Amino acid sequence: MLEKEVTIQVDPGLQARPAAQFVQKANGFTSEIFIEKDEKRINAKSIMGLMSLALTKGNIIKIMTDGDDDQEALDDLVAFVENKQ
């Protein structure tokens, strides 16, 4: 399992449209993908799970990936959260 802590730079955070885009990206990978914030872990392929974290710009989260394409998934999702895509 790979993991990385990142600060959300997407404005206004992973809410509404950015959350849907993140989940769509996550679902493009075969790896299991999780997000953790304040010791609460959710499946990053679930829009409801992601919305339940109420992630806003400036929040620090941990993205975890595990599977055949885990490095690619981690790199892509970290870049999205850091607003580099």
N, C-alpha and C positions, 0 to 999 in steps of 0.2 A: 504494500500500500504506500502510495506517495501522498504527501500533504504539504501545504504551504499556507502560511498566514498572509493575508492581504488586507489592505485598506480599500474600502469601496470608494471609487472615484466617479462612478456613474451618477449623474445628477437626474433625479433627486435621490437615487438609491435603487435597490432592486425591488421596485414597486411597479405595478401596472405593466406598461409596455416593456421596460427593461427586464422585468421579472419573466415575462413571457418569452422574450428573446433569449434569456439565459437558459430557461428550461428547454427551449427548442434546440439550442446548441448542445446542451447536456444530453438530450435524447438522440443526438447524432452519433454518440459514441456507444460502444458495447460495454465499456467498463462500468462498474458501479461507481456512483459519484455521490458524495455527501458534503453537506455544509454544516459547520458547527459554529455556534455563537453562544457564549455564556453557558457552556456545557450542554446545550440543547443541540442534538444532531438530527438533521432531516435528510431525506432523499432529494438530491438536487434535480431529479427528473420529475418531481411533483410540484406543480404550481401552487397547490394548497399548502404544502409543506413550506415552500419558499416564502409565501405570503405570510405564514404564521410567525416568521422570524421578524417581520417588520423592519427590514434592513434599509438604513438610510445612508446617505453619503457620509463618509468619515468612520462608519462602523468597521471594526476589525473582525474578520471571519477567517475560519480555516476551511480550505477546500481540500477534500480527500478523494483520491481516485484509486481504483483497484481493478485491474483487468488487462486485456491484451493491448489496449490503446491508452493506457493510463497516463503516460507522459504527454502524449499529444493532447489528451483531454485536459490535463492539468494546465498545460501551457496556454491552450486556447481560452479556457475559462478564466484564468488569472488575467490574461490580456484584456478580456471583455470587462471584468470587474474593475480593472485599473484604467479603463476607458482608453485603451491603446488600439482598439479596433474600430 
